[in-house]
Amino acid sequence: MTMQNEPTPMSLASAADDISVDLDPVKREAYDWIVRFMAGDMPASDVARMKAWYEQSPKHKAAYAEARRVWSSLGPIASESRLGLGEDNVVPITRARRTSPSIPDRRLFLGGALAAAAASVAYVAVRPPLDLWPSYSELMADFRTGAGERQQVQLAQNVSLDLNTRTSIAVRAQSSASNQIEVLSGEAAILTGASAPPLTVIAADGRVIATTAEFNLRCDGARVAISCLKGQLDVQRNGQSVTLTGGQQVSYGSQGMEALAAINPAHVMSWQQGVLNFDATPVDQVIAEINRYRPGRIILMNGDIGRRLLNARIKIAETDKIIVQIVHIFGAKARELPGNVVLLS
């Protein structure tokens, strides 16, 4: 692993201790659900209870949406002055370790989020491609994986799915006349054999039609990347259409359909081998990718570090080694908070 250019370290700590938040019972329940979900081990029975809670009233739905926005605000790069941080509270991470998820303190979560939201200092956002707290549509998906999880699904006789971390898929139609799924978020390897009808995969505002093919689809909000590994795919979006064959990739998003690109299938599918590859990748992008695989969140608080380039091959089961390397190589400091949240500067 190599990193280039050494940044100036900064100090960091929690600003939550002096912040109190007065919430009505419904809003407090919404935050309780979030901090439990952040722990990363919510059983299916509790997810069902959360859905039932959400459906109770418009007020519950609004509280859910507000709590999700507050949690998302923890993502930006922060400065020492914005969070009121001090040197005395820095806790360096000195070794890689995988701990059992712990439920974070609600007051800490609210304090840190509201301090960040209230700041007037300009910042550059570094966020994972998927919000850690899923949208309601994602929670209602037929198949869903959490942080670091994978799930294999035999959708039909000739259609199989391998869901990567933080992925939500809904079945829209399944019959002798139509096979249609929607990737709401995340990433899946999809294999379809000769069958009738073809498989249609909806992702954002586009769709993929496959008869006999093997491909990988990743959906990060409005941005979608489709990589054809074998066979042939038809990708359609807003009146545009392109055909992919093995070794080709196409992406689309707010800027429209991009040009075809050649891919290294082994590199694209390395997640199936439990490995992440980074080739001269900015640290902020590396952290965003790692945040997909670990419970909680790494929050980068120094833009200089974020711009450094990194070459690395990391096991998914050992993603926290990235934190250790940044601490030791760059002289950065890290503070661990409940819920597997790490502030990194």
Secondary structure, 3 states (H helix, E strand, C coil): CEECCCCCCCCCCCCHHHCCCCCCHHHHHHHHHHHHHHCCCCCHHHHHHHHHHHCCCHHHHHHHHHHHHHHHCCCECCCHHHHCCCHHHCCCCCCCCCCCCCCCCHHHHHHHHHHHHHCCCCCCECCCCCCCCCCHHHHCCCEECCCCCCEEEEEECCEEEEECCCCEEEEEEECCCCEEEEEEEEEEEEEECCCCCCEEEEECCEEEEEEEEEEEEEEECCEEEEEEEEEEEEEEECCEEEEEECCEEEEEECCEECCCEECCHHHHCHHHHCEEEEEEEEHHHHHHHHCCCCCCEEEECCHHHHHCEEEEEEEHHHCCHHHHHHHHHHCCCEEEEHHHEEEEC
